[in-house]
């Protein structure tokens, strides 16, 4: 399984970005898909997850600003990020997992930089 993440970049505070994570296989097989982010000196943070049933979950830090979605036909998971703030600056990684067949698969990461 290969995951290709894209969509990162530099944006001003208050702006938006949409990250994409394209899988090399059908994503319908995966129980969960999501995005983590990592900033130097901080713990890795889960920012969005979506289940095969379409249930989503977000931490309070991004709730109401980030939206995760999936397009099974395109084998792609998206992360729409609105009202971006400098503290959202990080490398964002997508992952997919089958609960019956760990560990999860990871994308290569895409840098998001939010300027104030």
C-alpha positions as a printed NumPy array, in Angstrom:
array([[  0.   ,   0.   ,   0.   ],
       [  1.34 ,   3.396,  -0.957],
       [ -0.093,   6.692,   0.193],
       [  0.7  ,   9.922,  -1.617],
       [ -0.021,  13.039,   0.396],
       [ -0.243,  16.43 ,  -1.252],
       [ -1.726,  19.87 ,  -0.869],
       [  0.513,  21.417,   1.731],
       [  2.02 ,  24.832,   1.358],
       [  2.365,  28.295,   2.775],
       [ -0.761,  30.208,   3.694],
       [ -1.556,  33.29 ,   5.73 ],
       [ -3.43 ,  33.035,   8.988],
       [ -7.14 ,  32.733,   8.336],
       [ -6.572,  30.973,   5.041],
       [ -7.458,  27.497,   3.885],
       [ -5.77 ,  24.451,   2.438],
       [ -7.001,  21.059,   1.348],
       [ -4.759,  18.093,   1.814],
       [ -5.191,  14.95 ,  -0.244],
       [ -4.017,  11.429,   0.436],
       [ -4.249,   9.128,  -2.549],
       [ -3.952,   5.4  ,  -1.949],
       [ -2.589,   2.849,  -4.391],
       [ -5.346,   0.415,  -3.444],
       [ -9.028,   0.584,  -2.735],
       [ -9.605,   2.458,   0.504],
       [-12.858,   0.656,   1.119],
       [-10.866,  -2.108,   2.81 ],
       [ -9.627,   0.161,   5.583],
       [-11.441,   0.567,   8.865],
       [ -9.946,   3.935,   9.666],
       [ -8.186,   6.7  ,   7.808],
       [ -6.897,   9.925,   9.142],
       [ -4.308,  12.598,   9.542],
       [ -1.669,  13.276,  12.137],
       [  0.592,  16.246,  12.4  ],
       [  4.019,  16.673,  13.888],
       [  5.828,  19.791,  14.963],
       [  9.431,  19.706,  16.19 ],
       [  9.514,  19.482,  19.96 ],
       [  5.89 ,  18.431,  20.269],
       [  4.081,  15.142,  20.483],
       [  2.495,  13.781,  17.352],
       [ -1.138,  14.889,  17.279],
       [ -4.074,  13.17 ,  15.663],
       [ -6.077,  15.865,  13.899],
       [ -8.795,  13.91 ,  12.117],
       [-10.022,  10.382,  11.649],
       [-12.81 ,   8.878,   9.579],
       [-14.095,   5.353,   9.825],
       [-15.337,   3.083,   7.071],
       [-18.822,   3.991,   8.221],
       [-18.157,   7.676,   7.799],
       [-17.873,   8.547,  11.476],
       [-15.44 ,  11.381,  12.06 ],
       [-13.571,  12.593,  15.077],
       [-11.417,  15.622,  15.787],
       [ -9.526,  17.015,  18.741],
       [-10.733,  20.278,  20.212],
       [ -7.768,  22.102,  18.682],
       [ -9.166,  21.72 ,  15.155],
       [-12.852,  20.979,  15.702],
       [-15.011,  23.273,  13.632],
       [-12.097,  24.241,  11.379],
       [-10.935,  20.949,   9.862],
       [-13.064,  18.476,   7.949],
       [-12.006,  15.016,   6.876],
       [-13.719,  13.241,   4.024],
       [-13.157,  10.282,   1.769],
       [-13.869,   9.505,  -1.851],
       [-13.891,   5.753,  -2.303],
       [-14.142,   6.082,  -6.079],
       [-10.868,   8.021,  -6.154],
       [ -9.26 ,   6.095,  -3.286],
       [ -8.498,   9.409,  -1.674],
       [ -8.909,  10.934,   1.754],
       [ -9.082,  14.691,   2.133],
       [ -8.48 ,  17.13 ,   4.93 ],
       [-10.093,  20.515,   4.435],
       [ -8.444,  23.027,   6.744],
       [-10.067,  26.398,   7.25 ],
       [ -9.265,  29.345,   9.489],
       [ -5.682,  28.206,   9.693],
       [ -3.543,  29.584,  12.477],
       [  0.229,  29.697,  12.974],
       [ -0.082,  26.904,  15.537],
       [ -1.354,  24.637,  12.75 ],
       [  2.091,  24.762,  11.187],
       [  3.376,  21.194,  11.02 ],
       [  4.105,  18.281,   8.772],
       [  0.86 ,  16.443,   8.134],
       [  0.825,  12.691,   7.634],
       [ -2.041,  10.575,   6.413],
       [ -2.567,   6.994,   7.448],
       [ -4.895,   4.096,   6.777],
       [ -5.423,   0.985,   8.835],
       [ -7.233,  -2.274,   8.981],
       [ -7.902,  -3.14 ,  12.583],
       [ -7.513,  -6.833,  11.798],
       [ -4.15 ,  -6.312,  10.09 ],
       [ -1.951,  -3.747,  11.851],
       [  0.204,  -1.714,  11.647],
       [ -1.199,   1.207,   9.718],
       [  0.26 ,   2.498,   6.467],
       [  1.629,   6.027,   6.32 ],
       [  2.02 ,   8.676,   3.696],
       [  5.215,  10.653,   3.294],
       [  4.041,  13.845,   4.931],
       [  3.249,  17.268,   3.553],
       [  4.39 ,  20.542,   5.084],
       [  1.822,  23.128,   6.103],
       [  3.121,  26.532,   7.106],
       [  0.815,  29.254,   8.353],
       [  2.228,  32.755,   8.593],
       [  0.889,  35.354,  10.975]])
